Amino acid sequence: MFTQSTSANPLVPRKVATWLLVVTMGCGTAGITIISPALSSITKYFSVDEAAAQSLLSGYFIAMAVSQLIYGPLSDRYGRRRPLLVGLAGFALGGLLAASAESFEVLVIARVLQGLGAASIASIIRAIINDSYGRLEAAGAFATISGIMVIVPIFSFAFGGLISDLIGWKGIMFGIFFAGLIPLALNFIFLPETNLRPIPQIRLGSLAHDHLSLMTNRVFLTFMIASSCSAGIFFSMIGFVPFEYVRIGVDTSEVGLWFMLIPFGYTFGNFLTKRFVHRIGIERMSQIGGLISMLAMSALLLPSLLGWKHPIMIAVPCFFFGFSSGFVIANATMGAIASAGKLGGSASGIVGAVQMGFGVLGGSLVVSVGGYEHFESGVLILICLAALSTLSSTLAQHFSKTLPLVEPVEQEAS
């Protein structure tokens, strides 16, 4: 069976098969991670400077940020299935366009198209999980899915560098094309509709009111900022950290192998989230993750302070950052969406948009302080983001105590 009905009530959504959510989220993540080891090859191919590589990430992130604000309300109105299929088709087309790009400008446009499509995955999959699970159960389910699907970025980091060396960066873009095409076919066949109570219509006035109500929800805001800071650190790292590896003598094919430690750490962190979230709570786990992230980012300054630059000195802190993200992202993301009540789709879209926005913000700040040329300057930006994540998680814990916690009624097994 590909989906499981948990209630005889036709208004209770079926729980979508975990493997389908894993494949879809994993393929969407590949659009971000697989390109990272090839950034230096792309800059050489088009004869652009290292900082220009940030536009390939920023264009992707901005497109994701803006379009998630659209996908969220669309999925509340028209259901989760149709907007997701449209987005996956756009993601695949963006990969095909990028593979045929003969100018850097066309490649940036293709990356924007990929981001527009990938936004549907990031926004709607979270909403699908929220449709089917209660608050704590959703955090555990999200952690489980994230922990499993992280296999994709592990391999995309590793094979991104290998493909770039053996075939060239265009081979990576063909990989993105298939990363959109395969989940498009699978979701068309197997994905049921989980939004069984769509809103009657989308009105700009009511949409603005809904967004305003979310942006004045203190629990939603603090959880959103906590998760966005953690995501922003990761999105910033994949832009400038590969160049530091290259500067200390690491080959392009090896950069992806060192980067694999981040998703390995993320997997371990998600495993612990799944195991202990009911005992510790999402607020406390997010706060612990923020503290670990601060320590990990600070450790990236050690090579400069000790005068010993070796890949392991970068890779180990990156591993612990991945571990901390497993605590922060799953818990804070689902905490934010759960606090939105019936506006789960819109909340998911806003959270995803802000996470991407923090990726753009972090990357831009790294460029502005010269982080691509001076690694330590970029690291200071990451430390600030980690500190903000910790503060936001602490505030979320405080604000949550002032509100009555109402768990959804458990669905009866059929």
C-alpha positions as CSV (number, residue, x, y, z in Angstrom):
1,M,0.0,0.0,0.0
2,F,1.2,3.5,-0.9
3,T,-0.9,5.5,1.5
4,Q,-2.6,4.5,4.8
5,S,-6.1,5.5,5.8
6,T,-6.2,6.1,9.5
7,S,-9.9,6.8,9.8
8,A,-13.2,5.8,8.3
9,N,-14.1,9.5,8.3
10,P,-13.8,10.8,4.7
11,L,-12.8,14.2,6.1
12,V,-9.7,12.8,7.7
13,P,-6.8,12.9,5.3
14,R,-4.8,9.8,4.5
15,K,-1.3,9.7,5.7
16,V,0.9,9.9,2.6
17,A,3.5,7.2,2.3
18,T,6.8,8.2,3.9
19,W,8.8,7.0,0.9
20,L,7.0,9.4,-1.4
21,L,7.6,12.4,0.8
22,V,11.2,11.4,1.2
23,V,11.8,11.1,-2.5
24,T,10.0,14.4,-3.2
25,M,11.8,16.4,-0.5
26,G,15.1,14.8,-1.3
27,C,14.9,15.6,-5.0
28,G,14.0,19.2,-4.2
29,T,17.0,19.5,-1.9
30,A,19.3,18.2,-4.7
31,G,18.7,21.5,-6.5
32,I,20.5,23.3,-3.7
33,T,23.2,20.9,-2.7
34,I,24.4,19.3,-5.9
35,I,25.6,22.5,-7.4
36,S,27.8,23.5,-4.5
37,P,30.9,21.5,-5.3
38,A,30.8,22.7,-8.9
39,L,30.6,26.4,-8.2
40,S,34.4,26.9,-8.7
41,S,34.1,25.0,-12.1
42,I,31.2,27.2,-13.2
43,T,33.0,30.4,-12.3
44,K,36.0,29.3,-14.4
45,Y,33.9,28.2,-17.3
46,F,32.2,31.6,-17.6
47,S,35.2,33.6,-16.5
48,V,33.3,35.3,-13.6
49,D,34.6,36.0,-10.1
50,E,33.9,33.9,-7.0
51,A,31.4,36.3,-5.6
52,A,29.3,36.0,-8.8
53,A,28.7,32.4,-7.9
54,Q,26.4,33.7,-5.1
55,S,23.9,34.8,-7.8
56,L,23.3,31.2,-8.7
57,L,22.3,30.6,-5.1
58,S,20.6,33.9,-4.4
59,G,18.5,33.7,-7.6
60,Y,17.3,30.3,-6.6
61,F,16.6,31.3,-3.0
62,I,14.8,34.6,-3.9
63,A,12.6,32.7,-6.4
64,M,11.8,30.1,-3.7
65,A,11.1,32.7,-1.1
66,V,8.7,34.7,-3.2
67,S,6.8,31.8,-4.8
68,Q,6.3,30.0,-1.5
69,L,4.1,32.9,-0.5
70,I,2.0,32.0,-3.5
71,Y,2.1,28.2,-3.2
72,G,0.9,28.3,0.4
73,P,-2.5,30.1,-0.3
74,L,-2.9,28.2,-3.5
75,S,-2.6,24.9,-1.7
76,D,-5.1,26.1,0.9
77,R,-7.6,26.9,-1.9
78,Y,-7.0,24.3,-4.6
79,G,-5.5,21.4,-2.5
80,R,-1.9,20.2,-2.1
81,R,-1.7,18.0,-5.2
82,R,-2.2,20.3,-8.2
83,P,0.1,23.1,-7.2
84,L,2.8,20.5,-6.3
85,L,2.6,18.9,-9.7
86,V,2.9,22.3,-11.4
87,G,5.9,23.2,-9.4
88,L,7.7,19.9,-10.1
89,A,7.2,20.4,-13.8
90,G,8.8,23.9,-13.5
91,F,11.7,22.5,-11.5
92,A,12.4,19.9,-14.2
93,L,12.2,22.5,-17.0
94,G,14.7,24.7,-15.2
95,G,17.2,21.9,-15.0
96,L,16.8,21.3,-18.8
97,L,17.3,25.0,-19.5
98,A,20.4,25.2,-17.3
99,A,21.9,22.2,-19.1
100,S,21.7,24.0,-22.4
101,A,22.9,27.4,-21.1
102,E,25.7,29.0,-23.0
103,S,25.9,32.2,-21.0
104,F,26.1,32.9,-17.3
105,E,23.0,35.1,-17.5
106,V,20.9,32.2,-19.0
107,L,22.2,29.9,-16.3
108,V,21.0,32.4,-13.6
109,I,17.6,32.6,-15.2
110,A,17.4,28.8,-15.3
111,R,18.3,28.7,-11.6
112,V,15.5,31.1,-10.9
113,L,13.1,28.8,-12.7
114,Q,14.4,25.9,-10.7
115,G,13.7,27.9,-7.5
116,L,10.2,28.7,-8.6
117,G,9.5,25.0,-9.0
118,A,11.3,23.8,-5.9
119,A,9.3,26.2,-3.8
120,S,6.2,24.0,-4.3
121,I,8.1,21.1,-2.7
122,A,9.4,23.0,0.3
123,S,6.0,24.6,1.0
124,I,3.5,22.0,0.2
125,I,5.2,18.9,1.6
126,R,5.3,20.6,5.1
127,A,1.6,21.4,4.7
128,I,0.9,17.8,3.8
129,I,2.6,16.6,6.9
130,N,0.7,19.1,9.0
131,D,-2.6,17.9,7.4
132,S,-2.0,14.4,8.6
133,Y,-0.4,14.7,12.0
134,G,-0.8,16.3,15.4
135,R,1.6,19.0,16.7
136,L,4.2,16.7,18.4
137,E,3.6,13.9,16.0
138,A,4.2,16.2,13.0
139,A,7.5,17.3,14.4
140,G,8.5,13.7,14.8
141,A,7.3,12.8,11.3
142,F,9.1,15.8,9.8
143,A,12.3,14.8,11.6
144,T,11.9,11.2,10.4
145,I,11.4,12.2,6.8
146,S,14.2,14.8,6.9
147,G,16.5,12.3,8.5
148,I,15.9,9.7,5.7
149,M,15.8,12.1,2.8
150,V,19.1,13.6,3.8
151,I,20.6,10.6,2.0
152,V,20.0,12.6,-1.2
153,P,22.1,15.6,-0.2
154,I,24.8,13.2,1.0
155,F,25.1,11.7,-2.4
156,S,24.5,15.0,-4.2
157,F,27.4,16.6,-2.4
158,A,29.6,13.6,-3.2
159,F,28.5,13.1,-6.8
160,G,28.2,16.8,-7.6
161,G,32.0,17.1,-7.5
162,L,32.5,13.8,-9.3
163,I,30.1,14.6,-12.1
164,S,31.7,18.1,-12.5
165,D,35.1,16.5,-12.9
166,L,34.0,13.6,-15.2
167,I,31.3,15.2,-17.3
168,G,31.3,18.9,-16.5
169,W,28.8,21.2,-14.6
170,K,26.2,20.6,-17.3
171,G,25.9,17.0,-16.2
172,I,24.8,18.4,-12.8
173,M,22.0,20.4,-14.5
174,F,20.8,17.3,-16.3
175,G,20.7,15.6,-12.8
176,I,18.4,18.4,-11.6
177,F,16.2,17.8,-14.6
178,F,15.7,14.2,-13.6
179,A,15.3,15.3,-9.9
180,G,12.2,17.1,-11.0
181,L,10.9,14.6,-13.6
182,I,11.0,11.5,-11.4
183,P,9.0,12.9,-8.4
184,L,6.6,14.5,-10.9
185,A,5.7,11.1,-12.2
186,L,5.6,9.5,-8.8
187,N,3.3,12.1,-7.3
188,F,1.0,12.1,-10.3
189,I,0.5,8.4,-9.7
190,F,0.5,8.0,-5.9
191,L,-0.2,11.3,-4.1
192,P,-3.7,11.6,-2.6
193,E,-5.2,14.9,-1.8
194,T,-4.7,15.8,1.9
195,N,-6.4,19.2,2.1
196,L,-10.0,18.0,2.4
197,R,-11.2,21.3,3.7
198,P,-10.0,23.9,1.2
199,I,-10.9,27.5,1.7
200,P,-13.8,28.7,-0.6
201,Q,-11.8,31.3,-2.4
202,I,-8.7,33.5,-2.2
203,R,-9.4,37.1,-1.5
204,L,-6.6,39.6,-1.4
205,G,-8.2,41.3,1.6
206,S,-8.6,38.1,3.6
207,L,-5.2,36.9,2.4
208,A,-3.6,40.1,3.8
209,H,-5.6,39.6,7.0
210,D,-4.4,36.0,7.3
211,H,-0.8,37.0,6.8
212,L,-1.1,39.9,9.3
213,S,-2.6,37.6,11.9
214,L,0.4,35.2,11.4
215,M,2.9,38.0,11.6
216,T,1.4,39.2,14.9
217,N,1.5,35.6,16.3
218,R,4.5,35.7,18.6
219,V,4.9,31.9,18.8
220,F,4.8,31.7,15.0
221,L,7.3,34.5,14.6
222,T,9.9,33.2,17.1
223,F,9.7,29.6,15.8
224,M,10.0,30.9,12.2
225,I,13.1,33.0,12.9
226,A,14.7,30.2,14.8
227,S,14.3,27.7,11.9
228,S,15.2,30.4,9.3
229,C,18.5,31.3,11.0
230,S,19.5,27.7,10.9
231,A,18.5,27.3,7.3
232,G,20.2,30.6,6.5
233,I,23.5,29.3,7.9
234,F,23.4,26.2,5.7
235,F,22.4,28.1,2.6
236,S,25.2,30.6,3.2
237,M,27.8,27.9,3.9
238,I,27.2,26.1,0.6
239,G,28.1,29.3,-1.2
240,F,31.5,30.3,0.3
241,V,32.8,27.3,2.3
242,P,33.7,25.3,-0.9
243,F,36.1,28.1,-1.9
244,E,37.9,27.8,1.4
245,Y,38.3,24.1,0.9
246,V,39.8,24.8,-2.5
247,R,42.2,27.5,-1.1
248,I,43.7,25.0,1.4
249,G,44.3,22.5,-1.5
250,V,41.2,20.3,-1.6
251,D,40.2,19.1,-5.1
252,T,36.8,19.8,-6.5
253,S,35.8,16.1,-6.4
254,E,36.8,16.0,-2.7
255,V,34.9,19.1,-1.6
256,G,31.6,17.2,-1.8
257,L,33.0,14.3,0.2
258,W,33.9,16.7,3.1
259,F,30.6,18.4,2.8
260,M,28.8,15.1,3.3
261,L,29.5,15.4,7.0
262,I,26.8,18.1,7.3
263,P,23.9,15.9,6.2
264,F,25.4,13.0,8.2
265,G,25.2,15.2,11.3
266,Y,21.7,16.4,10.3
267,T,20.6,12.8,10.1
268,F,21.8,12.0,13.6
269,G,20.1,15.2,14.9
270,N,16.8,14.3,13.3
271,F,17.0,10.8,14.8
272,L,17.4,12.2,18.3
273,T,14.5,14.6,17.6
274,K,12.2,11.8,16.7
275,R,13.2,9.8,19.8
276,F,13.1,12.6,22.4
277,V,10.7,15.3,21.1
278,H,7.8,14.0,23.2
279,R,10.0,14.0,26.3
280,I,11.9,17.2,25.9
281,G,9.5,19.3,23.8
282,I,10.0,21.2,20.6
283,E,10.9,24.5,22.2
284,R,13.6,23.0,24.4
285,M,15.1,20.9,21.6
286,S,15.2,23.9,19.3
287,Q,17.0,25.9,22.0
288,I,19.6,23.2,22.6
289,G,20.2,23.0,18.8
290,G,20.8,26.8,18.7
291,L,23.4,26.6,21.4
292,I,25.3,23.7,19.7
293,S,25.1,25.7,16.4
294,M,26.8,28.7,18.1
295,L,29.6,26.5,19.3
296,A,30.1,24.8,16.0
297,M,30.2,28.1,14.0
298,S,32.7,29.5,16.5
299,A,34.9,26.5,16.0
300,L,35.3,27.4,12.3
301,L,37.6,30.2,13.5
302,L,40.1,27.8,15.1
303,P,42.1,27.1,11.9
304,S,43.0,30.8,11.7
305,L,43.6,31.1,15.5
306,L,45.8,28.0,15.6
307,G,47.5,28.6,12.3
308,W,46.7,25.0,11.2
309,K,44.5,24.7,8.2
310,H,43.3,21.2,7.3
311,P,40.0,20.1,5.8
312,I,39.1,18.3,9.1
313,M,39.2,21.6,10.9
314,I,36.3,22.8,8.7
315,A,34.5,19.5,8.3
316,V,34.1,18.7,12.1
317,P,32.4,22.0,13.0
318,C,30.2,21.5,9.9
319,F,29.2,18.1,11.1
320,F,28.1,19.5,14.5
321,F,26.2,22.3,12.8
322,G,24.3,19.7,10.8
323,F,23.6,17.9,14.0
324,S,22.3,21.1,15.6
325,S,20.1,21.7,12.6
326,G,18.4,18.4,13.1
327,F,17.2,19.8,16.5
328,V,16.3,23.2,15.3
329,I,14.7,23.0,11.8
330,A,12.2,20.1,12.3
331,N,11.0,21.3,15.7
332,A,10.9,25.1,15.0
333,T,9.4,24.6,11.5
334,M,6.5,22.4,12.7
335,G,6.1,24.5,15.8
336,A,5.5,27.5,13.7
337,I,3.1,25.8,11.3
338,A,1.1,24.2,14.2
339,S,0.7,27.6,15.8
340,A,-1.1,28.8,12.7
341,G,-4.1,26.5,13.1
342,K,-6.2,26.4,9.9
343,L,-3.8,28.6,8.0
344,G,-1.3,25.8,7.8
345,G,-0.6,26.1,4.1
346,S,-0.1,29.9,4.3
347,A,2.1,29.5,7.4
348,S,4.2,26.8,5.6
349,G,4.6,29.1,2.6
350,I,5.7,32.1,4.8
351,V,8.1,29.9,6.9
352,G,9.7,28.5,3.7
353,A,9.9,32.0,2.2
354,V,11.6,33.4,5.2
355,Q,14.0,30.5,5.4
356,M,15.0,31.1,1.8
357,G,15.1,34.8,2.6
358,F,17.6,34.2,5.4
359,G,19.7,32.2,2.9
360,V,19.8,35.3,0.6
361,L,20.4,37.6,3.5
362,G,23.2,35.4,5.0
363,G,24.9,35.0,1.6
364,S,24.6,38.7,0.8
365,L,26.1,39.6,4.2
366,V,28.9,37.2,3.6
367,V,29.7,38.8,0.3
368,S,29.4,42.3,1.8
369,V,32.0,41.6,4.5
370,G,34.3,39.8,2.0
371,G,33.7,36.3,3.2
372,Y,34.4,34.7,-0.2
373,E,38.0,36.1,0.0
374,H,38.4,36.2,3.8
375,F,36.8,33.1,5.3
376,E,36.8,34.3,8.9
377,S,34.8,37.3,8.0
378,G,32.0,35.1,6.6
379,V,32.1,32.9,9.7
380,L,31.3,35.8,11.9
381,I,28.0,36.3,10.0
382,L,27.2,32.6,10.7
383,I,27.9,33.0,14.4
384,C,25.5,35.9,14.5
385,L,22.8,33.9,12.8
386,A,23.3,31.0,15.3
387,A,23.0,33.4,18.2
388,L,19.8,34.8,16.8
389,S,18.4,31.3,16.4
390,T,19.1,30.5,20.0
391,L,17.5,33.7,21.2
392,S,14.4,33.1,19.1
393,S,14.0,29.5,20.4
394,T,14.3,30.9,24.0
395,L,11.6,33.4,23.3
396,A,9.4,30.7,21.6
397,Q,9.7,28.7,24.8
398,H,8.6,31.7,26.9
399,F,5.7,32.7,24.6
400,S,4.4,29.1,24.3
401,K,4.0,28.9,28.1
402,T,1.6,31.8,28.0
403,L,-0.7,30.0,25.6
404,P,-3.0,27.0,26.1
405,L,-1.6,24.0,24.3
406,V,-4.4,22.2,22.5
407,E,-3.3,19.0,20.7
408,P,-5.4,17.8,17.8
409,V,-7.7,14.9,18.6
410,E,-5.9,11.7,17.7
411,Q,-7.3,10.0,14.6
412,E,-8.9,6.7,15.3
413,A,-7.6,3.7,13.6
414,S,-10.0,2.1,11.1
